[in-house]
Amino acid sequence: MAGIQLFKAKYEVEECLAQIRECLDVGWTGLGFKTVEFENAWKAYTGLPFAHFLNSSTIGLYMAVDILKEEYGWADGDEIITTPITFVTSNHAILRSGMKAVFADIDDTMCLTPESVRERITDKTRAVMYVGLGGNMGHYYEIVKICEEHGLKLILDAAHMAGTRYKGKIPGREAEVVVYSFQAVKNLPTADSGMICFRDGRLDEIVRKKSWLGINKDTYARTQNMGNYKWRYDVEYVGEKGHGNSVMAAIGLVQLKYLDRDNAYRRQLAAWYREALGECGDKVQTVRIEEGCESSYHLFQICADNRDELMMALNAADIYPGVHYASNINYKMYSYAKGTCPYSDYVSEHTISLPMNMYVTYEDVRRICGVIRDFVNK
């Protein structure tokens, strides 16, 4: 019997190869050409006003905090409220810019609670880093109101949220900046890439320069400029080599066409999981999805006692789940916050992410949930 993997990307192979071949035929695989096309397609899909294609969502988060800090005059040691239950890049972005990550707690949505965020606001708070974990929105719109009330910037880490909607609309227009991931196992997979979407066009112009080492005219623009002195440019910032390339954008353009189809299947998987896990009673908890939220379901998470033993039981049955995530407070650089987020501590020790990919079938879901049911009822 074949093993069931947590993630396995599904590509429209022939269409992707045709798009990549176009890059090779034209002789341009770098920044520009397909990256511009993908940016425009992403803006049309999301309704967001600006989008810049990057080589990862990690660099997007780093640059988001860096640019906001510089443009709004934040000081070293100023605070950004964030979640402990996330991949470390969310919080590394804060530390990397010389600011302090202040951890607020989550609830059964796996997202920040408004009450905990309010309790953490001080005269040094400058922003909230909100993570839509697993594609869930949690209390996003309540956090938006808190930020508006207190004059805080909102950074939306939407790494898991490609295709998530609320009452039919893509969220994010309310945030100062939204960062998406198109990494190899995400719902819209490429080999690795991301998109940063500022609300302010002035900041979009800055990130385009900063992602190309601070240079104010990229190589593709210089090839398109038929006038004299097209080789001349200025360097306005100390930037990063963070821009995306046309090969990754070519894959993204194809996969975007199928994102809603694939997310619909993920929601079907989630419905099958919830139905089958009902046989476990209150011994297994699932993530609460708010009314009106149409999750991308990048993850389907449960919480159960004896998590590590359950993981081993699943592995013994050739089923390979994951954990998203260990609390970042457990890591050395964030240990100053130990004991401040009790529900996050609980999740860190009890959460399991069940296989969620386009190759998982109804029969697979029944098989997975059967192992879980037998374990919790033994």
RAJO-V584307 format. One line per field, one symbol per residue. phi: phi as a letter, one per 20 degrees, with the letter a starting at -180 (. if undefined). psi: psi as a letter, one per 40 degrees, with the letter a starting at -180 (. if undefined). A space follows every 10 residues. Layout:
phi=???
psi=???
//
This chain:
phi=.ffdegcbfd degfffffff gfffffncde fomfffffgf fffffenffc bceceafgff fgfgfgffff fdmfdgnfdc fbdfeafffg efgfffemdd edededcfem cgegfffgfe fcfdfdaced defmofeldg fffgfffffd mdedddedgd dfnfcclndf fpfeefbccd dcfgdffdec faabcdcffe ffffffffff ecmnfebfff fffeeeffmf efbddebedd edfecfffff fffffffdff ffffffffgf ffgffffgfe meecddfedf fnedfflgcc dcdbflgfff gfffgfemcc fcccbfgfff egfdffegne cfffffggec eceegcbfdf dgffffffff ffffffef
psi=hiihidihih igdddddddd ddddddfhea hibddddddd ddddddeidi hhhieidddd dddddddddd defiiheiih haidgiiddd ddddddeeih hhhiiiaeee iiidddddde haeehdihhh hgheeidbfd ddddddddde fiihhhgfde ehehihfeih iedeidihhi hfideidgia dhiihhgidh dddddddddd efeehehidd dddeheiife ehiiheihai geiiiddddd dddddddedd dddddddddd ddddddedee aeehiihhhi hehgiefdih iihiifdddd ddddddefhg aahgiihdde ideeeeehee gdddddddee ihhihgieeh iddddddddd dddddde.
//
